Amino acid sequence: MSEVIRDEAALWHESRQAEIQDYEEPAFIEPEPKPEQEDSKEHITYRDVKTELNMLKLNEPTAEIIVGLIDVILPIVISIILNNTEKEDIKLDDDERETLTSAWAQYLKTTSINLTPGWVLIVTMLTIYGAKVSIALVNRKKEPEFIETKQKEENNLHEKKN
């Protein structure tokens, strides 16, 4: 029984004598997947929490302005669309306003909307006065109808007395 010792020198010598076709493709060993750790939690630092809270606080004034503008515009639009609706019935109460402001602050934290005070002032004025102008136009159209119905009622009352 003859054993052939295959050391590095023998392997090198054998590889120098071999032709390219003699090589076999090496078999790759697939690494075993690591078991996923169930405790892999994201580490949140005190600084991350503080930054998050600061971003919310910084966006609250803008969120309050947006909610205020929405509370002016939407009730007017809805009362115009639905003729028999009063805009006071549609306005937000304090809890709804606070909830909506918080939601807007959360949204603004994730976006890069930064309004300068000048733009906030311009948008607020346009919104408020635009809403007032639309109410005035609606009331102006309703005024002749209102006068006609009042005159008819007065005529009916006057005819009943006579």
Contacts in CASP RR format, 6 or more apart in sequence:
PFRMAT RR
TARGET T0000
AUTHOR 0000-0000-0000
METHOD contacts of the structure
MODEL  1
MSEVIRDEAALWHESRQAEIQDYEEPAFIEPEPKPEQEDSKEHITYRDVK
TELNMLKLNEPTAEIIVGLIDVILPIVISIILNNTEKEDIKLDDDERETL
TSAWAQYLKTTSINLTPGWVLIVTMLTIYGAKVSIALVNRKKEPEFIETK
QKEENNLHEKKN
4 10 0 8 1.000
52 109 0 8 1.000
55 109 0 8 1.000
56 105 0 8 1.000
56 106 0 8 1.000
56 109 0 8 1.000
59 104 0 8 1.000
59 105 0 8 1.000
59 108 0 8 1.000
59 109 0 8 1.000
60 101 0 8 1.000
60 105 0 8 1.000
62 104 0 8 1.000
62 105 0 8 1.000
62 108 0 8 1.000
62 113 0 8 1.000
62 115 0 8 1.000
62 120 0 8 1.000
63 101 0 8 1.000
63 102 0 8 1.000
63 103 0 8 1.000
63 104 0 8 1.000
63 105 0 8 1.000
63 108 0 8 1.000
64 101 0 8 1.000
65 120 0 8 1.000
65 124 0 8 1.000
66 104 0 8 1.000
67 92 0 8 1.000
67 97 0 8 1.000
67 100 0 8 1.000
67 101 0 8 1.000
67 104 0 8 1.000
68 97 0 8 1.000
69 123 0 8 1.000
69 124 0 8 1.000
69 127 0 8 1.000
69 128 0 8 1.000
70 100 0 8 1.000
71 91 0 8 1.000
71 92 0 8 1.000
71 97 0 8 1.000
72 127 0 8 1.000
72 128 0 8 1.000
72 131 0 8 1.000
73 127 0 8 1.000
73 131 0 8 1.000
74 90 0 8 1.000
75 87 0 8 1.000
75 88 0 8 1.000
75 90 0 8 1.000
75 91 0 8 1.000
76 87 0 8 1.000
76 131 0 8 1.000
76 134 0 8 1.000
76 135 0 8 1.000
78 85 0 8 1.000
78 87 0 8 1.000
78 90 0 8 1.000
79 85 0 8 1.000
79 86 0 8 1.000
79 87 0 8 1.000
79 90 0 8 1.000
80 134 0 8 1.000
80 138 0 8 1.000
92 100 0 8 1.000
115 123 0 8 1.000
END
